[in-house]
Amino acid sequence: MTVRPVTQATPAGSRRSKLAAMDLVRSSRWSSRWALLAAGVVACTASESEVRPDPDRIFYPTAVTVAPDDSVAFVVSANSDLTYDSGTVQVVDLAVVEQVVAAWKSNRTVPAGCSVPTDATETLACPEADFLIDGAGVRIGNFASAVTTQDLGGGKLRLLVPVRGDPSITWMDWDPATRALACSTGQGFPLCDDEHRLVELTGFDDPPGLPSEPYGVFADSLGQFAVVSHFANGIISLIDSPAAGVPSLVDARSIGLSVGMSGIAGRKAGADDLLYAQSVDTDRVFLFTVARPAGRQPSLVSGGFFFQNAVGSGSDSGGTADDSRGIVFRDGGDRAFFVNRMPPALQEYDTSLGPTGVPVNRVIASTDICRQATSVTAAETGAGERAYVTCYGDGQVYVVDPRAGGAVAATTLTGRGPIASAAVPSRGLLLVANFLDDSLAVVDIDPTSPVAYRVVLRLGGNS
């Protein structure tokens, strides 16, 4: 396989309506239409200061993740209407979030600059700038789709972000000592430099480029690698990411079918991690492992596939599930949640190892959910585990209790176009990125709270 990289200039100063952006995301082929939008925009003359993103804003957020110690969250803004010359990765101080939420819940304290919407009196609406760490963020390319963290030890992290406008995998390091992301020698909200953009495979005389439409990403901190799915084709890319070194793109493997790939995750971190990759076109889940032959670069090895064949209200329905959009593993890799759109379902699978050492990959339960689901995360709440599904079209998060076959325990309105979420278990919170609201909703997931599963704080948007 040889796919040359496409060099794409970043348009300056162009604007697109929220309605157009919504149509792009709602489309089952939003990836290709984003690419057409980026290629078709005519740049207009503007100064650098006019088109540089505001470091105090979240705009078209597409991804959010939380540091392992729940200290900070990283929010990716995709710049999907091309208002600015770049997207961003911003850092939210979760200690400040928790402090404001606690004061609001206990005493109805409204900080300066915040307000209480008349149509949502349990919610405190605040400017995001009050919660972003000054000088911590960086600028990246347009149309970023996801983010993951690799634990480097000592609180240090590596972030990897699939950027579809370049295309590239942009990486940056987080140091809790400096409380800033680093991906450039520049100062003052810098743009990540070329050394921090992976655009072609290494180890080749004529290196192939990164396949188009990088979409999902997963990092294995113990195995020191990351994998990327590609939305427009059946390709998985592999990144070698040594904790003490520099990451490099080392392999790209086709599944042998012309299908789009979406969610991707590892069953159990370490040398023997088994990777699961979903498709948006078929009912199959594809399996991979990473081989590390002596003296050679790591490579992806195909491990076959299995069918998602039990959907709807019960595991005996015998239906198949297409258009998958998310995977999360639990119990050390022995269970997994899969999100599907056709039909809308959250499936729980037994992924424990069978007698032969191969995962059984057997469905445990299937729960009917919303249309246009975009992601799933899970957390222990103190009163049992819950899974959280973002529902783009409905503006909701579905809260699913996996006990007793799975049931929808609650639904909550979070904003327009919820597209991704991340749990903060130690603080009893769920962060939801609302793509069309330019906001980050903070949901109380403490089941004993009088406002359980309600948005208690909204950062950005109309705040």
C-alpha positions, 0 to 999 in steps of 0.5 A: 500500500502506498498512499501519498500525503496530501498537502493542504493549505489552511484557509484563512478567514473563511466562515460557514454557518452552524447549519452547514456544519450540522449537516456535515456531522449528521451525514453518515459520510461527514468525513468526505464532506468535511474534506470537500469543504476544506478543499473548496474554501477560497482564502481571503486576505486577513492579518494573522491576528484576525484569523488566530483562534481566541485562546479563551474560547471553545469552538466546535469541540469534537473530543475531550479526554481526562488525565488519569489523575482527574486533574485536568481535561483536554478539549479539542476544538475542530474549527469546523466552519474555518472561522480561524486559521487553526483548531486548538487543544485547550486545558481545563482545570478540573479542580476549579470545575469541582470547586465551582460545582460544589459551591453552586450545589450547596449554596447556589453560589454564582461566580462573577460573570456566570448566570443561571438560564431561566430554562435550566435553573439547575445549571450554572452557565459560565465563560470557559476562560475562567476554567482554562489554564492560561498559556496551556493550550496549543493550536493544531490543524483543522477538523480534528476528530479525537484525542487520546492520552499516553501515560509517560510516567510521573504525571507526564502525558502524551496526547495524540490527535487525528487531524483530518484537514492535513491529514496528520496525527499531531502529538504533544506532551503535557508536563504537570510541572509547567502546566502546559502542552508542548509541541513547538518552540514557539511562544504564546499559543503556538501552532504545533510544528512539523516535527509534531505532525506524523504525515508519512511512514518511516523506514521506507526509501519512498515513504507512503503517506498517512492514509486519508481521514484519520478518525479514531485513536487509542494509545497503549501506555504500557505497550508504548504504541498508538493506533488510528482508524481511518473513516474513509477506508478499511485501514488501521495505522500504527504509531510507535510511541516510546515514552522516552522518545519521539513517536513515529508512524510505522505501519498502515494495514488494510482489513481487505474491505473498502469500508470506513473504520470508526471506533478503536480500542485495546482490550488490555494494555501491555505487550499482548494487547488485542485491538478491536476496530469497528466499521461504519459499513459492516456488522464486523468488529476487526481484531489486531495485535502489534508484533515487535520482531527483533531488530525491526519496526513494530507492525500490525497483525490481523486477528480476524473478526467477529459479527455484532449479531444481537441487537435490540431489546434483548440478546436473543434478537439475532439482528446485526448492527452496522455503523458502529461509533465507539468502544470502551473496555471494562473489568481489565478487558473482560467486558466491552460496550459497543455503540451502534447506529443501525439499529440504535443499540448499546451492546455489552460483550463478554470479552474474557479469555476462553479455554484456548486463550482467545476472547469469547466475544459473546453478547451479554445484553443489548439496550435500545438507545437514541439515534445518531449516537456518537460515543460511549464512556463508562464509570463507576459511580459509587452505586454501580457502574454506568455507561454514558452514550452521547446522542448527537441528534437528540442533544442528550446523553443516555445513562445505561445501567448494565446490571440486569441486562442493561436498562436506560437509567436516565436521559439528560439534555446537555446541549446541541450536538453532543459528540464526545464525553469523558468521565471524571470518576473521582469528582463525580462528573461527566464532561460532554463536548457539544459540537453545535453549542461551542460548549462543554457541559458538566453533568453530575453523575453522583447517583445520590445527588439531588441533581443526579444526571443533570447539567450543573455547569456549562462552559462556553456557548451562550454563557 
